[in-house]
Amino acid sequence: MKFDQLVYFLETARSQHIGKASKILKISPSAVSHSIAQLENELGVELFARQGKRIRLTEAGWRLMEKAGKLLE
C-alpha cells in the first residue's frame, strides 16, 4: 500500500465520485481508478460498490477510510 493510494482513496471516498476526486487531486480519472483497483487487489476486498458511474463505500471501505484518515492527519 502506497501513500498516494491512500490519498486517492480518501478523496474518492469523501466525494463519492472518481471524476470529482480526480479534479481535486489534479490527476486523470483513470489514474484514480487504477490506484484504487490496485489497492483493492492488494487488500483483497472491494472498497467501493459500483453502480454504473455511481460509487459508494462498502463496509471494508468505511473501515479503511476511518483508519487512513487517522494516519494522514
N, CA, C and O atoms as CSV, one atom per row, in Angstrom:
chain,resi,resn,atom,element,x,y,z
A,1,MET,N,N,0.842,-1.173,0.000
A,1,MET,CA,C,0.000,0.000,0.000
A,1,MET,C,C,0.892,1.243,0.000
A,1,MET,O,O,1.808,1.376,0.812
A,2,LYS,N,N,0.601,2.133,-0.920
A,2,LYS,CA,C,1.397,3.346,-1.061
A,2,LYS,C,C,0.626,4.546,-0.525
A,2,LYS,O,O,-0.604,4.549,-0.477
A,3,PHE,N,N,1.378,5.556,-0.127
A,3,PHE,CA,C,0.797,6.778,0.412
A,3,PHE,C,C,-0.191,7.404,-0.568
A,3,PHE,O,O,-1.291,7.792,-0.174
A,4,ASP,N,N,0.192,7.505,-1.843
A,4,ASP,CA,C,-0.690,8.145,-2.818
A,4,ASP,C,C,-1.979,7.351,-3.017
A,4,ASP,O,O,-3.025,7.939,-3.291
A,5,GLN,N,N,-1.922,6.032,-2.885
A,5,GLN,CA,C,-3.132,5.224,-2.991
A,5,GLN,C,C,-4.125,5.605,-1.895
A,5,GLN,O,O,-5.326,5.702,-2.147
A,6,LEU,N,N,-3.627,5.819,-0.692
A,6,LEU,CA,C,-4.497,6.219,0.409
A,6,LEU,C,C,-5.086,7.606,0.183
A,6,LEU,O,O,-6.263,7.842,0.456
A,7,VAL,N,N,-4.267,8.511,-0.312
A,7,VAL,CA,C,-4.752,9.859,-0.596
A,7,VAL,C,C,-5.850,9.816,-1.653
A,7,VAL,O,O,-6.892,10.450,-1.488
A,8,TYR,N,N,-5.628,9.079,-2.731
A,8,TYR,CA,C,-6.611,8.971,-3.809
A,8,TYR,C,C,-7.890,8.296,-3.303
A,8,TYR,O,O,-8.999,8.717,-3.631
A,9,PHE,N,N,-7.716,7.248,-2.505
A,9,PHE,CA,C,-8.871,6.559,-1.939
A,9,PHE,C,C,-9.683,7.505,-1.059
A,9,PHE,O,O,-10.904,7.582,-1.196
A,10,LEU,N,N,-9.013,8.226,-0.155
A,10,LEU,CA,C,-9.727,9.116,0.758
A,10,LEU,C,C,-10.487,10.212,0.023
A,10,LEU,O,O,-11.631,10.511,0.365
A,11,GLU,N,N,-9.869,10.801,-0.969
A,11,GLU,CA,C,-10.547,11.868,-1.706
A,11,GLU,C,C,-11.743,11.310,-2.473
A,11,GLU,O,O,-12.786,11.958,-2.552
A,12,THR,N,N,-11.599,10.130,-3.030
A,12,THR,CA,C,-12.714,9.495,-3.732
A,12,THR,C,C,-13.814,9.133,-2.744
A,12,THR,O,O,-14.995,9.307,-3.045
A,13,ALA,N,N,-13.446,8.638,-1.581
A,13,ALA,CA,C,-14.436,8.298,-0.562
A,13,ALA,C,C,-15.192,9.544,-0.101
A,13,ALA,O,O,-16.408,9.503,0.087
A,14,ARG,N,N,-14.481,10.632,0.078
A,14,ARG,CA,C,-15.124,11.875,0.520
A,14,ARG,C,C,-16.086,12.412,-0.523
A,14,ARG,O,O,-17.185,12.855,-0.190
A,15,SER,N,N,-15.681,12.376,-1.775
A,15,SER,CA,C,-16.516,12.955,-2.836
A,15,SER,C,C,-17.510,11.958,-3.418
A,15,SER,O,O,-18.466,12.352,-4.087
A,16,GLN,N,N,-17.288,10.657,-3.165
A,16,GLN,CA,C,-18.125,9.588,-3.707
A,16,GLN,C,C,-18.204,9.656,-5.239
A,16,GLN,O,O,-19.210,9.279,-5.841
A,17,HIS,N,N,-17.115,10.147,-5.853
A,17,HIS,CA,C,-17.109,10.304,-7.313
A,17,HIS,C,C,-15.664,10.362,-7.793
A,17,HIS,O,O,-14.898,11.213,-7.341
A,18,ILE,N,N,-15.286,9.479,-8.692
A,18,ILE,CA,C,-13.905,9.438,-9.185
A,18,ILE,C,C,-13.557,10.704,-9.955
A,18,ILE,O,O,-12.462,11.244,-9.791
A,19,GLY,N,N,-14.461,11.181,-10.785
A,19,GLY,CA,C,-14.196,12.399,-11.561
A,19,GLY,C,C,-13.971,13.609,-10.689
A,19,GLY,O,O,-13.062,14.399,-10.946
A,20,LYS,N,N,-14.797,13.771,-9.647
A,20,LYS,CA,C,-14.629,14.899,-8.723
A,20,LYS,C,C,-13.307,14.783,-7.971
A,20,LYS,O,O,-12.594,15.770,-7.790
A,21,ALA,N,N,-12.992,13.571,-7.538
A,21,ALA,CA,C,-11.737,13.349,-6.828
A,21,ALA,C,C,-10.544,13.669,-7.728
A,21,ALA,O,O,-9.571,14.277,-7.283
A,22,SER,N,N,-10.621,13.262,-8.979
A,22,SER,CA,C,-9.501,13.497,-9.898
A,22,SER,C,C,-9.291,14.992,-10.134
A,22,SER,O,O,-8.152,15.440,-10.266
A,23,LYS,N,N,-10.371,15.766,-10.188
A,23,LYS,CA,C,-10.231,17.220,-10.348
A,23,LYS,C,C,-9.575,17.843,-9.127
A,23,LYS,O,O,-8.707,18.706,-9.258
A,24,ILE,N,N,-9.985,17.411,-7.946
A,24,ILE,CA,C,-9.399,17.930,-6.708
A,24,ILE,C,C,-7.925,17.553,-6.614
A,24,ILE,O,O,-7.089,18.363,-6.213
A,25,LEU,N,N,-7.616,16.310,-6.991
A,25,LEU,CA,C,-6.240,15.815,-6.913
A,25,LEU,C,C,-5.372,16.270,-8.086
A,25,LEU,O,O,-4.148,16.149,-8.048
A,26,LYS,N,N,-6.022,16.795,-9.127
A,26,LYS,CA,C,-5.339,17.260,-10.335
A,26,LYS,C,C,-4.574,16.138,-11.039
A,26,LYS,O,O,-3.430,16.295,-11.465
A,27,ILE,N,N,-5.271,14.987,-11.140
A,27,ILE,CA,C,-4.750,13.855,-11.901
A,27,ILE,C,C,-5.911,13.294,-12.731
A,27,ILE,O,O,-7.057,13.700,-12.540
A,28,SER,N,N,-5.630,12.384,-13.631
A,28,SER,CA,C,-6.676,11.848,-14.504
A,28,SER,C,C,-7.583,10.886,-13.732
A,28,SER,O,O,-7.143,10.235,-12.784
A,29,PRO,N,N,-8.853,10.803,-14.145
A,29,PRO,CA,C,-9.750,9.827,-13.517
A,29,PRO,C,C,-9.235,8.395,-13.643
A,29,PRO,O,O,-9.418,7.586,-12.734
A,30,SER,N,N,-8.597,8.084,-14.758
A,30,SER,CA,C,-8.079,6.724,-14.927
A,30,SER,C,C,-6.962,6.423,-13.926
A,30,SER,O,O,-6.825,5.286,-13.475
A,31,ALA,N,N,-6.164,7.438,-13.575
A,31,ALA,CA,C,-5.113,7.238,-12.575
A,31,ALA,C,C,-5.727,6.948,-11.202
A,31,ALA,O,O,-5.222,6.110,-10.456
A,32,VAL,N,N,-6.810,7.639,-10.878
A,32,VAL,CA,C,-7.505,7.394,-9.610
A,32,VAL,C,C,-8.096,5.990,-9.614
A,32,VAL,O,O,-7.919,5.239,-8.655
A,33,SER,N,N,-8.788,5.635,-10.676
A,33,SER,CA,C,-9.404,4.310,-10.788
A,33,SER,C,C,-8.364,3.203,-10.693
A,33,SER,O,O,-8.559,2.213,-9.987
A,34,HIS,N,N,-7.265,3.378,-11.407
A,34,HIS,CA,C,-6.199,2.371,-11.406
A,34,HIS,C,C,-5.604,2.211,-10.006
A,34,HIS,O,O,-5.367,1.091,-9.555
A,35,SER,N,N,-5.367,3.315,-9.330
A,35,SER,CA,C,-4.798,3.283,-7.988
A,35,SER,C,C,-5.726,2.561,-7.017
A,35,SER,O,O,-5.282,1.738,-6.217
A,36,ILE,N,N,-7.016,2.874,-7.094
A,36,ILE,CA,C,-7.987,2.226,-6.210
A,36,ILE,C,C,-8.086,0.738,-6.521
A,36,ILE,O,O,-8.167,-0.081,-5.607
A,37,ALA,N,N,-8.080,0.385,-7.795
A,37,ALA,CA,C,-8.120,-1.029,-8.178
A,37,ALA,C,C,-6.913,-1.777,-7.636
A,37,ALA,O,O,-7.048,-2.907,-7.167
A,38,GLN,N,N,-5.731,-1.161,-7.693
A,38,GLN,CA,C,-4.527,-1.790,-7.143
A,38,GLN,C,C,-4.653,-1.971,-5.632
A,38,GLN,O,O,-4.281,-3.009,-5.085
A,39,LEU,N,N,-5.184,-0.948,-4.970
A,39,LEU,CA,C,-5.359,-1.024,-3.518
A,39,LEU,C,C,-6.345,-2.131,-3.157
A,39,LEU,O,O,-6.102,-2.898,-2.226
A,40,GLU,N,N,-7.448,-2.218,-3.882
A,40,GLU,CA,C,-8.418,-3.287,-3.638
A,40,GLU,C,C,-7.786,-4.656,-3.870
A,40,GLU,O,O,-8.039,-5.594,-3.115
A,41,ASN,N,N,-6.975,-4.770,-4.900
A,41,ASN,CA,C,-6.300,-6.027,-5.199
A,41,ASN,C,C,-5.326,-6.407,-4.080
A,41,ASN,O,O,-5.281,-7.561,-3.656
A,42,GLU,N,N,-4.559,-5.443,-3.613
A,42,GLU,CA,C,-3.603,-5.700,-2.527
A,42,GLU,C,C,-4.308,-6.128,-1.250
A,42,GLU,O,O,-3.848,-7.035,-0.556
A,43,LEU,N,N,-5.426,-5.474,-0.939
A,43,LEU,CA,C,-6.135,-5.762,0.298
A,43,LEU,C,C,-7.073,-6.956,0.177
A,43,LEU,O,O,-7.485,-7.534,1.183
A,44,GLY,N,N,-7.407,-7.320,-1.055
A,44,GLY,CA,C,-8.293,-8.458,-1.281
A,44,GLY,C,C,-9.750,-8.182,-0.945
A,44,GLY,O,O,-10.509,-9.106,-0.652
A,45,VAL,N,N,-10.144,-6.907,-0.988
A,45,VAL,CA,C,-11.536,-6.518,-0.710
A,45,VAL,C,C,-11.967,-5.430,-1.680
A,45,VAL,O,O,-11.137,-4.709,-2.233
A,46,GLU,N,N,-13.277,-5.323,-1.878
A,46,GLU,CA,C,-13.816,-4.206,-2.637
A,46,GLU,C,C,-14.020,-3.045,-1.672
A,46,GLU,O,O,-14.623,-3.209,-0.611
A,47,LEU,N,N,-13.520,-1.882,-2.041
A,47,LEU,CA,C,-13.662,-0.703,-1.204
A,47,LEU,C,C,-14.872,0.131,-1.605
A,47,LEU,O,O,-15.434,0.861,-0.789
A,48,PHE,N,N,-15.267,0.014,-2.868
A,48,PHE,CA,C,-16.419,0.731,-3.391
A,48,PHE,C,C,-17.346,-0.239,-4.097
A,48,PHE,O,O,-16.901,-1.165,-4.775
A,49,ALA,N,N,-18.638,-0.016,-3.930
A,49,ALA,CA,C,-19.638,-0.725,-4.722
A,49,ALA,C,C,-19.952,0.178,-5.903
A,49,ALA,O,O,-20.301,1.345,-5.724
A,50,ARG,N,N,-19.830,-0.351,-7.085
A,50,ARG,CA,C,-20.023,0.450,-8.283
A,50,ARG,C,C,-21.396,0.171,-8.882
A,50,ARG,O,O,-21.797,-0.980,-9.055
A,51,GLN,N,N,-22.099,1.245,-9.193
A,51,GLN,CA,C,-23.410,1.148,-9.821
A,51,GLN,C,C,-23.410,2.101,-11.002
A,51,GLN,O,O,-23.811,3.258,-10.880
A,52,GLY,N,N,-22.955,1.602,-12.152
A,52,GLY,CA,C,-22.778,2.475,-13.309
A,52,GLY,C,C,-21.663,3.463,-13.020
A,52,GLY,O,O,-20.542,3.063,-12.706
A,53,LYS,N,N,-21.959,4.737,-13.122
A,53,LYS,CA,C,-20.953,5.762,-12.820
A,53,LYS,C,C,-20.956,6.146,-11.348
A,53,LYS,O,O,-20.078,6.881,-10.895
A,54,ARG,N,N,-21.928,5.657,-10.607
A,54,ARG,CA,C,-22.018,5.991,-9.185
A,54,ARG,C,C,-21.234,4.969,-8.368
A,54,ARG,O,O,-21.165,3.791,-8.720
A,55,ILE,N,N,-20.655,5.435,-7.287
A,55,ILE,CA,C,-19.937,4.552,-6.372
A,55,ILE,C,C,-20.337,4.889,-4.942
A,55,ILE,O,O,-20.742,6.010,-4.634
A,56,ARG,N,N,-20.214,3.899,-4.091
A,56,ARG,CA,C,-20.429,4.126,-2.668
A,56,ARG,C,C,-19.491,3.198,-1.908
A,56,ARG,O,O,-19.102,2.143,-2.408
A,57,LEU,N,N,-19.138,3.600,-0.709
A,57,LEU,CA,C,-18.223,2.806,0.095
A,57,LEU,C,C,-18.873,1.508,0.558
A,57,LEU,O,O,-20.052,1.480,0.909
A,58,THR,N,N,-18.093,0.445,0.554
A,58,THR,CA,C,-18.510,-0.818,1.152
A,58,THR,C,C,-18.156,-0.758,2.633
A,58,THR,O,O,-17.567,0.219,3.094
A,59,GLU,N,N,-18.509,-1.783,3.365
A,59,GLU,CA,C,-18.145,-1.850,4.788
A,59,GLU,C,C,-16.621,-1.799,4.939
A,59,GLU,O,O,-16.106,-1.102,5.813
A,60,ALA,N,N,-15.906,-2.532,4.095
A,60,ALA,CA,C,-14.439,-2.511,4.133
A,60,ALA,C,C,-13.918,-1.117,3.794
A,60,ALA,O,O,-12.923,-0.668,4.364
A,61,GLY,N,N,-14.585,-0.433,2.869
A,61,GLY,CA,C,-14.203,0.928,2.512
A,61,GLY,C,C,-14.363,1.889,3.676
A,61,GLY,O,O,-13.508,2.745,3.902
A,62,TRP,N,N,-15.462,1.749,4.421
A,62,TRP,CA,C,-15.676,2.604,5.596
A,62,TRP,C,C,-14.581,2.378,6.641
A,62,TRP,O,O,-14.076,3.330,7.236
A,63,ARG,N,N,-14.221,1.115,6.858
A,63,ARG,CA,C,-13.170,0.811,7.851
A,63,ARG,C,C,-11.836,1.416,7.432
A,63,ARG,O,O,-11.124,2.001,8.249
A,64,LEU,N,N,-11.502,1.268,6.137
A,64,LEU,CA,C,-10.238,1.828,5.659
A,64,LEU,C,C,-10.263,3.352,5.729
A,64,LEU,O,O,-9.251,3.971,6.057
A,65,MET,N,N,-11.391,3.954,5.429
A,65,MET,CA,C,-11.493,5.411,5.471
A,65,MET,C,C,-11.223,5.932,6.885
A,65,MET,O,O,-10.535,6.938,7.055
A,66,GLU,N,N,-11.759,5.254,7.889
A,66,GLU,CA,C,-11.514,5.655,9.271
A,66,GLU,C,C,-10.036,5.545,9.636
A,66,GLU,O,O,-9.463,6.458,10.230
A,67,LYS,N,N,-9.431,4.424,9.277
A,67,LYS,CA,C,-8.018,4.200,9.609
A,67,LYS,C,C,-7.099,5.119,8.826
A,67,LYS,O,O,-6.170,5.704,9.383
A,68,ALA,N,N,-7.362,5.245,7.523
A,68,ALA,CA,C,-6.493,6.066,6.670
A,68,ALA,C,C,-6.614,7.541,7.052
A,68,ALA,O,O,-5.620,8.268,7.033
A,69,GLY,N,N,-7.806,7.981,7.395
A,69,GLY,CA,C,-7.983,9.365,7.803
A,69,GLY,C,C,-7.154,9.698,9.037
A,69,GLY,O,O,-6.559,10.772,9.124
A,70,LYS,N,N,-7.118,8.774,9.987
A,70,LYS,CA,C,-6.315,8.974,11.191
A,70,LYS,C,C,-4.826,8.982,10.871
A,70,LYS,O,O,-4.070,9.779,11.426
A,71,LEU,N,N,-4.407,8.092,9.972
A,71,LEU,CA,C,-3.000,8.013,9.599
A,71,LEU,C,C,-2.510,9.295,8.912
A,71,LEU,O,O,-1.385,9.741,9.140
A,72,LEU,N,N,-3.362,9.875,8.078
A,72,LEU,CA,C,-2.955,11.031,7.284
A,72,LEU,C,C,-3.127,12.345,8.031
A,72,LEU,O,O,-2.683,13.389,7.554
A,73,GLU,N,N,-3.769,12.307,9.202
A,73,GLU,CA,C,-3.898,13.529,9.996
A,73,GLU,C,C,-2.569,13.848,10.572
A,73,GLU,O,O,-2.427,14.842,11.284
